[in-house]
Amino acid sequence: MDKKVAIVGFRMKCAPDLVTTRERLTFELTRGLFDDLGIDRTAVDTTIFSTNDFLDGRTISNVFLDAPAGAYMRDESKVEMDGLNAVMYAVMRILSGQYRTAMVVALGLTGSQVSPYLHVEYQLSPIYDRQMKLLNEINAAAFQARSYLARYGYSDELLHEAAAQALSNAAANPFQARRLPGVSKEQVASSPPYYEPLRELHCYPPTDGGCAVLLASEERARELTEKPVWILGMGQSIETFYIGERDLSRSPSTSQAAKRAYDMAGIKDPKAEVDLAEVSALFAHQEPLLAEALGLLEEGTAEEAYKSGDTSIAGKMPVNPSGGALGAHPVSATGLIRLAEAVRQLRGEAGENQVGKAEVAVVHGQDGPCAQQNAVLLLGV
């Protein structure tokens, strides 16, 4: 990009049940962010919310968040998808030259107040899939898992390895909702079955949570922080919502989104130039599937990469050192949380989850059944 846009600060919070309201959570996140940066609401030129009207149970739900976010009577907008899409919108607003700063706020109380699975059922085909009531988010993911494993001859061990690694990382991360210290792949393999081959610990936990991030133009970023993290590239792509028309063993929309982001960032060889990945893998099989789609692992090598530790925090290509969405998935906020976790890494602030070299990170967000829509960002310091 000719102009530079940076992430200058963030606040995030997740738990199985936060015992709060959307308004209170919004206030806590945004006020905390303002206090971190030493600013007030007048320093934010535009605010973009990422919430879901269906899950919030009210139309134009963002209007109730303006006041607690400090956006009352100020420029405000909304993205009805994953928070990483809202970041892309915020970047474009700053690049337009009309705004110097943009705050993105994403949240979902899908642990305590509403079933996280409902909104995906209502994204299925209204003509056939929804009427037949045969598909839901979890069994669609199970079809995807079996299709992916069969394509490359992977065993179910890959699911157990990927989940155990993610859950172990999540256990060390204070920002995660599900923390299971010492979890083993044997515990994962013996957790309650959902739909074959998926078990409870292969799947994301219902989660309350949210995240607020402030972006700024280059000049303003240098005024606000000594540790700006720059957005190097971004891309987005979407596939049909008809499950039966998609090749679930791969994620072509992720690959397309990644190519656009890599091209913008000037990345030629992601395996060599990217230091870590934060991907929105809602199920254990999606982490290796997405890592391959992002070009971080060669297709057909994921099982060996996980067994050898290449994808661990200390490995050649750390994938989800934060623990990813198997530790917390507040619908609408997960991609934005992946961004915040990548910023922690690039600033060297990830504590026990810190990878050795962290200069370039790829961040991924998804929406829709079986990762139908995908967004990819490249971050660097």
C-alpha positions in Angstrom: 0.0 0.0 0.0 1.2 3.5 -0.8 0.0 4.9 2.5 0.6 3.2 5.8 -1.9 2.2 8.4 -1.0 0.8 11.8 -2.6 -0.8 14.8 -1.8 1.3 17.7 -3.7 -0.3 20.6 -6.2 -3.0 21.5 -8.3 -4.4 24.4 -9.9 -7.9 24.5 -11.8 -10.0 27.0 -13.2 -13.5 26.9 -14.9 -16.0 29.3 -17.5 -18.7 29.2 -19.9 -16.3 30.9 -18.9 -12.6 31.4 -22.1 -11.9 33.4 -22.5 -8.6 31.6 -24.4 -6.8 28.8 -23.3 -5.9 25.4 -23.3 -2.2 26.4 -21.2 -2.8 29.5 -18.7 -4.9 27.6 -18.4 -2.3 24.9 -17.8 0.4 27.5 -15.1 -1.7 29.3 -13.2 -2.4 26.1 -13.3 1.0 24.6 -12.7 3.0 27.8 -9.8 0.6 28.6 -8.4 1.2 25.1 -8.7 5.0 25.6 -6.9 4.8 28.9 -4.1 2.7 27.5 -3.4 5.3 24.8 -4.1 8.4 26.9 -6.9 9.7 24.7 -10.6 10.4 24.8 -13.4 9.7 22.4 -12.7 12.9 20.4 -9.4 11.2 19.2 -11.5 8.6 17.3 -12.5 9.9 13.9 -14.7 6.9 13.0 -16.0 3.9 14.8 -16.9 0.6 13.1 -18.9 -2.1 15.0 -18.8 -5.8 14.1 -21.9 -7.5 15.6 -24.7 -9.7 14.4 -28.3 -8.5 14.6 -29.6 -12.1 14.7 -27.5 -13.1 17.6 -28.0 -9.8 19.4 -31.8 -10.2 19.0 -32.5 -6.7 17.7 -32.4 -4.9 14.4 -29.6 -2.3 13.8 -28.1 -3.5 17.1 -25.1 -1.2 16.9 -27.2 1.9 17.7 -27.3 0.8 21.3 -23.5 0.6 21.4 -22.7 4.2 20.2 -22.9 5.8 23.6 -20.9 3.2 25.6 -18.2 3.3 22.8 -18.0 7.0 22.9 -19.4 7.2 19.3 -22.6 9.1 20.1 -23.1 12.0 17.6 -19.9 11.0 15.8 -19.1 9.1 12.6 -20.1 5.5 13.0 -20.7 2.4 10.8 -21.1 -1.4 11.0 -20.0 -4.6 9.4 -22.3 -7.6 9.9 -19.6 -10.2 9.7 -16.4 -11.2 11.4 -14.3 -8.4 12.9 -11.4 -8.9 10.5 -13.7 -7.6 7.7 -14.4 -4.5 9.8 -10.7 -4.0 10.1 -10.4 -4.0 6.3 -13.2 -1.5 6.1 -11.4 0.7 8.7 -8.2 0.5 6.7 -10.0 1.7 3.6 -11.6 4.6 5.5 -8.2 5.8 6.6 -6.6 5.3 3.2 -9.4 7.5 1.8 -7.8 10.5 3.6 -11.1 11.4 5.3 -10.0 9.9 8.7 -6.8 9.7 10.7 -8.0 7.1 13.2 -10.6 4.4 13.2 -11.8 2.2 16.0 -13.1 -1.3 15.4 -15.3 -2.9 18.1 -16.5 -6.5 17.8 -18.3 -8.6 20.4 -20.5 -11.6 20.9 -22.2 -13.0 24.0 -22.5 -16.5 22.5 -21.6 -18.2 25.7 -24.4 -17.0 28.0 -27.1 -15.3 26.1 -27.7 -17.1 22.8 -26.7 -20.3 21.0 -23.7 -19.7 18.8 -24.9 -22.4 16.4 -28.2 -20.7 15.4 -26.8 -18.1 13.1 -25.1 -20.7 10.8 -28.2 -22.7 10.5 -29.9 -19.6 9.2 -27.1 -19.1 6.6 -27.8 -22.4 5.0 -29.9 -22.6 1.8 -33.4 -21.6 2.6 -34.8 -23.7 -0.2 -33.4 -27.1 0.7 -30.9 -27.3 3.5 -32.8 -25.3 6.0 -36.1 -26.9 5.3 -34.7 -30.5 5.5 -33.1 -29.7 8.9 -30.3 -32.2 8.1 -27.3 -29.8 8.3 -26.1 -27.7 11.2 -22.7 -26.0 11.9 -21.2 -29.0 13.6 -22.2 -31.8 11.3 -21.3 -29.6 8.3 -17.9 -29.2 9.9 -17.7 -33.0 10.4 -18.3 -33.5 6.6 -15.5 -31.0 6.0 -13.2 -32.8 8.4 -13.7 -36.2 6.9 -13.4 -34.8 3.4 -10.1 -33.1 4.3 -8.6 -36.1 6.0 -9.6 -38.4 3.1 -8.1 -36.1 0.5 -4.6 -36.5 1.9 -4.9 -39.8 3.6 -4.5 -38.2 7.0 -5.6 -40.1 10.1 -7.8 -38.9 12.9 -4.6 -38.4 14.9 -4.1 -35.1 13.1 -7.3 -33.8 14.8 -6.1 -34.9 18.2 -2.6 -33.4 17.6 -4.0 -30.1 16.4 -6.6 -29.8 19.1 -4.1 -30.7 21.9 -1.6 -28.2 20.6 -4.1 -25.4 20.4 -5.6 -26.2 23.8 -2.2 -26.3 25.5 -1.4 -22.9 24.0 -4.8 -21.6 25.2 -4.1 -22.8 28.7 -1.1 -20.5 29.0 -3.0 -17.5 27.6 -4.9 -15.3 30.1 -7.2 -13.9 27.3 -8.7 -17.4 26.6 -12.0 -18.7 27.8 -11.4 -22.4 27.8 -8.1 -23.2 29.6 -7.2 -26.8 30.2 -3.7 -27.1 31.6 -1.9 -30.3 30.7 -4.5 -31.5 28.2 -3.2 -34.4 26.1 -4.2 -35.7 22.7 -5.5 -38.8 24.5 -7.9 -36.6 26.5 -8.9 -35.0 23.3 -9.5 -38.4 21.6 -11.7 -39.6 24.5 -13.8 -36.4 24.9 -17.5 -36.8 24.2 -18.4 -37.5 20.5 -20.4 -35.0 18.5 -20.5 -35.9 14.8 -17.9 -38.4 13.5 -15.0 -37.6 13.4 -15.5 -34.6 15.7 -15.5 -34.7 19.4 -16.1 -32.0 22.0 -12.5 -30.9 22.3 -12.2 -30.7 18.5 -14.8 -27.9 18.5 -14.9 -24.3 19.7 -16.5 -23.5 23.1 -19.5 -21.2 23.4 -17.9 -17.9 24.5 -18.7 -14.4 25.7 -16.2 -11.9 24.6 -15.1 -8.9 22.5 -12.2 -6.8 21.3 -11.6 -3.2 20.5 -8.7 -2.1 18.2 -7.6 1.4 17.2 -6.0 1.9 13.8 -4.3 5.1 12.6 -2.6 6.7 9.7 1.2 6.7 9.7 1.6 10.2 11.1 -1.0 9.8 13.8 0.2 6.3 14.7 3.7 7.6 15.6 2.0 10.2 17.8 0.0 7.6 19.7 2.4 4.7 20.2 6.1 3.8 20.2 5.1 0.3 19.0 3.0 0.6 15.8 2.2 -2.7 14.0 1.7 -2.0 10.3 -0.9 -3.5 8.0 1.1 -4.8 5.0 -1.6 -6.4 2.9 -5.2 -7.7 3.0 -7.5 -9.8 0.9 -11.0 -11.3 1.1 -12.9 -14.0 -0.8 -16.2 -15.9 -0.5 -17.6 -19.1 -1.8 -21.2 -20.3 -2.4 -23.3 -21.1 0.7 -24.5 -24.3 -1.0 -22.5 -26.9 0.9 -23.1 -29.6 -1.8 -21.5 -27.4 -4.5 -18.2 -26.9 -2.6 -15.0 -29.0 -2.3 -14.9 -29.1 1.4 -11.4 -30.8 1.4 -9.9 -27.5 0.6 -10.5 -23.7 1.1 -10.1 -22.0 -2.2 -11.5 -18.7 -0.9 -8.8 -18.7 1.8 -6.1 -19.2 -0.8 -7.6 -16.4 -3.0 -7.8 -14.0 -0.1 -4.2 -14.9 1.0 -2.8 -14.4 -2.5 -4.3 -10.9 -2.6 -2.9 -10.1 0.8 0.6 -11.5 -0.1 0.7 -9.7 -3.4 -0.2 -6.4 -1.6 2.5 -7.0 1.0 5.1 -8.2 -1.5 5.3 -11.7 0.1 6.7 -14.2 -2.5 7.3 -17.2 -0.2 5.0 -17.2 2.8 6.7 -20.3 4.3 10.0 -18.4 4.4 8.8 -14.8 5.0 5.9 -15.3 7.5 7.0 -15.9 11.2 3.6 -16.9 12.7 -0.1 -17.3 11.9 -3.2 -16.6 13.9 -6.1 -18.4 12.1 -9.7 -18.5 13.0 -10.0 -22.3 13.1 -13.3 -23.1 14.8 -12.7 -26.9 14.6 -9.5 -28.9 15.0 -9.3 -29.9 11.3 -9.6 -26.3 10.1 -6.3 -25.3 11.6 -4.1 -27.5 9.3 -6.6 -27.1 6.4 -6.3 -23.3 6.6 -2.5 -23.4 7.2 -2.2 -25.3 3.9 -4.6 -22.9 2.1 -2.5 -20.0 3.4 0.6 -21.5 1.8 2.3 -21.9 5.2 2.4 -25.7 4.9 2.8 -27.7 1.7 -0.4 -29.5 0.8 -0.4 -33.0 2.1 2.3 -32.4 4.8 0.2 -31.2 7.7 0.1 -34.5 9.7 3.9 -34.7 9.7 4.2 -31.0 10.6 2.0 -31.4 13.6 3.7 -34.6 14.8 7.1 -33.1 14.4 6.2 -29.9 16.3 6.8 -27.6 13.3 3.5 -25.8 14.1 4.2 -25.4 17.8 5.2 -22.1 19.5 8.9 -23.2 19.2 8.5 -24.7 15.7 9.4 -23.6 12.2 5.9 -22.2 11.5 3.9 -21.5 14.7 0.2 -21.7 14.0 -2.1 -20.2 16.6 0.4 -19.7 19.4 -2.5 -18.0 21.3 -4.5 -21.2 21.2 -6.9 -19.8 18.6 -10.6 -20.3 18.5 -10.5 -23.6 20.3 -9.9 -21.5 23.4 -12.5 -18.8 22.7 -15.0 -18.0 19.9 -17.2 -15.1 20.6 -19.0 -14.9 17.2 -18.2 -11.7 15.3 -15.1 -11.0 17.4 -12.9 -14.0 16.7 -11.0 -12.6 13.7 -10.4 -9.3 15.5 -9.1 -11.2 18.5 -6.7 -13.1 16.2 -5.5 -9.7 15.0 -4.9 -8.5 18.6 -3.0 -11.8 19.4 -0.8 -11.2 16.4 -0.1 -7.7 17.6 0.9 -9.1 21.0 3.4 -11.4 19.2 4.9 -8.7 17.0 5.3 -6.4 20.0 7.0 -9.1 22.0 4.2 -9.0 24.6 2.8 -12.6 24.4 4.4 -13.9 27.6 4.4 -17.7 27.7 2.9 -17.8 24.2 5.7 -15.7 22.7 7.4 -17.1 19.5 11.1 -16.6 19.0 11.1 -14.5 15.8 8.0 -12.3 15.3 8.4 -9.7 12.6 5.7 -10.7 10.1 2.4 -12.4 10.9 -0.6 -13.6 8.9 -4.1 -13.2 10.4 -7.2 -15.0 9.2 -10.9 -14.5 9.9 -13.9 -16.5 8.7 -17.6 -16.4 8.5 -20.4 -18.8 7.3 -20.7 -22.6 7.2 -17.4 -24.5 6.7 -15.4 -21.2 6.4 -17.4 -20.0 3.5 -16.0 -16.4 3.6 -12.4 -15.7 4.5 -10.4 -12.6 5.2 -6.6 -12.4 5.4 -4.3 -9.6 6.7 -0.5 -9.4 6.8 1.0 -7.5 9.7 4.6 -6.4 10.3 6.8 -4.3 12.5 
